[in-house]
Every structure is written in structure tokens, then in C-alpha cells.
Amino acid sequence: MKKVLFLAVAAMSLSLASCDSKKEDQMEAQGTAVKEAGEAKADSLEAKADAVRDSADKKGEAIGDAADAKDPK
């Protein structure tokens, strides 16, 4: 009897948990929008960081090449 009651309560709670309210759907949509905005900002910052890194690499290589050119062999 306890097993049957437990299974019935579990089934009811699962069926109720699967029903979303409009407010819950709106909150989930807002959360998703915040996540997506954060990802877009992170992607933008990563692109800027890559550009700075590439620029520094090029400048460093140019300085090294200039130093090598001045080095008597």
C-alpha cells in the first residue's frame, strides 16, 4: 500500500512539475537573454584580446628582427 501511494504521489508531482506558468516562462526567457548577452560580450572581449596579442607579437618580432639586422655577423 505504501509503495502504491508513494508511486502515485511521485507521478502527480512529476506531472505538476512539468507544467510551466507564463511567469516562469518569462523568467526563463529573461535568464536566457542575460546569458546570451554575457556570451556575446565575452566573445567581443576575446576578439579584442586576440587583436592586442597579435599586435604585440608583430611588434615584438619586428623589434627582434631589427636587433638581428644590427648584429654584426
Backbone as a ProteinNet text record, in pm:
[ID]
protein_1_A
[PRIMARY]
MKKVLFLAVAAMSLSLASCDSKKEDQMEAQGTAVKEAGEAKADSLEAKADAVRDSADKKGEAIGDAADAKDPK
[TERTIARY]
81.9	0	86.4	193.8	280.1	350.1	388.7	455.2	362	237.1	138.7	114	100.2	78.5	199.7	318	440.8	449.9	421.7	427.6	323	205.2	100.2	141.1	196.3	241.7	356.5	449.1	560.8	511.1	415.3	360.4	289.7	215.6	146	245.3	349.2	445.3	520.5	549.2	614.4	523.2	396.3	303.9	284	283.4	269.2	398	509.6	638.8	661.3	600.9	621.6	537.8	442	358.2	424.5	458.5	520.5	414.4	429.3	339.8	396.6	314.1	360	470	455.2	557	689.5	683.9	806.6	872.2	790.5	843.2	911	849.4	907.4	1040	1045.1	1168.5	1279.4	1242.8	1340.8	1390.8	1300.4	1340.1	1433.4	1403.7	1489.6	1627.7	1630.8	1758.2	1839.8	1772.3	1839.8	1895.7	1818.8	1865	1988.3	1990.4	2105.9	2228.3	2209.8	2320.5	2376	2286.6	2329.1	2402.1	2354.1	2421.3	2559.9	2571.5	2701.9	2797.2	2747.8	2831.6	2877.2	2787.3	2823.7	2931.2	2917.2	3016.5	3150.5	3147.4	3270.4	3338.9	3260.4	3316.6	3383	3318.9	3374.7	3506	3508.9	3631	3742.7	3707.8	3808.2	3867.1	3783.4	3832.1	3927.4	3893	3980.9	4112.4	4106.6	4228.6	4316.6	4256.2	4333.3	4401.9	4331.6	4389.5	4508.3	4495.3	4605	4723.4	4696.6	4802.7	4875.5	4799.1	4859.9	4945.4	4895.8	4970.6	5101.3	5095.6	5216.1	5315.3	5266	5354.4	5426.2	5351.8	5411.1	5515.2	5483.8	5579.4	5704.4	5684.7	5798.1	5887	5825.8	5901.6	5977.6	5913.1	5978.6	6099	6085.9	6197.8	6310.5	6276.1	6376.4	6446.1	6370	6429.6	6523.7	6484	6568.7	6696.9	6688.1	6807.2	6899.5	6839.6	6919.7	6989.6	6922.9	6981	7099.8	7100.7	7210.4	7326.8	7304.5	7407.1	7510.6	7635.9	7737.6	7763.6	7777	7796.7	7936.9
-118.7	0	125.2	124.1	241.4	265.3	156.9	170.5	231.8	188	239.9	388.3	423.5	563.5	647.7	597	668.6	690.8	586.6	598.4	696.2	696.6	788.9	933.2	956.3	1092	1133.9	1044.8	1076.6	1110.8	1034.9	1061.1	1195.9	1228.3	1357.8	1472.8	1457.8	1566.6	1586.8	1479.5	1493.3	1560.1	1525.5	1584.7	1733.5	1771	1911.7	1989	1926.3	1992.8	2023.8	1947.6	1970	2085.1	2133.9	2245	2376.2	2457.8	2587.1	2696.4	2792.3	2906.7	3010	3106.4	3211.4	3293.6	3317.6	3396.4	3321	3191	3110.5	3110.6	3099.5	3102.6	3236.7	3346.1	3478.7	3492.4	3441.6	3449.2	3366.2	3249.2	3166	3234.7	3299.4	3371.4	3487.1	3556.5	3666.2	3613.4	3503.1	3442.1	3401.2	3345.2	3306.2	3428.4	3536.8	3659.7	3715.6	3711.1	3759.5	3673.7	3542.5	3452.6	3480.9	3498.2	3522.1	3655.8	3757.5	3887.7	3876.6	3801.8	3781.4	3707.6	3606.5	3531.7	3622.1	3707.3	3797.7	3896.6	3947.8	4041.5	3970.8	3849.7	3772.5	3744.9	3710.1	3685.5	3810.8	3925.8	4053.1	4083.4	4062.6	4088.4	3992.5	3868.4	3771.9	3813	3863.7	3909	4027.2	4119.2	4234	4187.7	4094.4	4041.8	3973.4	3899.3	3834.6	3937.6	4046.7	4152.1	4217.7	4244.6	4303.9	4207.9	4082	3980.8	3970.4	3968.1	3960	4083.3	4199.4	4323.5	4322.3	4277.9	4271.8	4171.2	4059.9	3960.4	4019.2	4090.4	4151	4255.7	4339.6	4441.8	4377.5	4274.8	4204.7	4141.2	4079.6	4019.5	4126.1	4240.7	4349.1	4401.4	4416.5	4462.6	4359.6	4232.5	4127.2	4122	4139.1	4139.4	4258.4	4374.7	4494.9	4475.3	4410.1	4383.6	4285.2	4184	4088.5	4154.5	4250	4317.7	4404	4457	4541	4458.2	4332.9	4246	4210.6	4248.7	4211.4	4060.8	4003.6	3859.1	3824.5
0	0	0	81.7	87.5	-45.7	-113.8	-242.7	-345.7	-345	-440.1	-412.9	-287.6	-250.1	-288.8	-261.1	-295.9	-446.5	-524.1	-669.8	-722.6	-661.6	-703.7	-675.2	-557.7	-521.8	-613.3	-641.9	-730.3	-870.2	-920.1	-1053.4	-1058.8	-954.3	-950.3	-944.5	-865.2	-853.3	-984	-1055.2	-1185.5	-1286.8	-1283.6	-1379.6	-1351	-1224.5	-1190.9	-1217.4	-1200.3	-1221.8	-1368.9	-1456.4	-1598.8	-1653.2	-1577.6	-1621.5	-1580.8	-1679.3	-1652.3	-1657.6	-1572.5	-1576.9	-1673	-1711.8	-1802	-1736.4	-1607.5	-1536.1	-1534	-1511	-1510	-1648	-1752.6	-1889.2	-1918.6	-1871.8	-1892.5	-1819	-1697	-1619.6	-1684.6	-1736.7	-1805.2	-1932	-2005.1	-2125.7	-2090.8	-1981.1	-1937.5	-1898.3	-1828.1	-1790	-1911.4	-2010	-2133.6	-2205	-2208.3	-2273.3	-2203.3	-2070.7	-1995	-2025.5	-2029.2	-2061.2	-2200.9	-2297.7	-2435.4	-2447.9	-2376.5	-2379.3	-2317.8	-2211	-2148.4	-2240.5	-2310.3	-2404.8	-2518.9	-2569.3	-2677.8	-2632.3	-2511.8	-2459.1	-2439.1	-2387.5	-2368	-2501.9	-2603.4	-2735.8	-2790.3	-2770.3	-2816.3	-2745.8	-2614.4	-2538.8	-2578.8	-2607.3	-2651.2	-2785.1	-2874.8	-3005.2	-2988.6	-2898.9	-2873.7	-2812.5	-2720.4	-2657.8	-2762	-2852.6	-2959.4	-3047	-3078.7	-3161.8	-3091.5	-2963	-2886.6	-2882.2	-2859.6	-2853.3	-2987.2	-3096.3	-3229.2	-3257.9	-3221.3	-3242.3	-3163.4	-3039.3	-2956.3	-3014.1	-3064.3	-3125.9	-3247.7	-3331.3	-3450.8	-3413.4	-3315.1	-3272.2	-3212.7	-3132.7	-3073.4	-3179.1	-3278.2	-3388	-3466	-3490.8	-3563.9	-3486.8	-3357.6	-3275	-3277.7	-3266	-3272.5	-3406.7	-3513.5	-3647.7	-3665.8	-3614	-3622.6	-3544.4	-3429.6	-3349.1	-3421.9	-3486.5	-3561.7	-3680	-3743	-3858.2	-3818.5	-3697.1	-3649.8	-3595.8	-3569.9	-3513.7	-3620.2	-3597.7	-3698.1	-3693.4	-3810.1	-3817.2	-3846.4
[MASK]
+++++++++++++++++++++++++++++++++++++++++++++++++++++++++++++++++++++++++

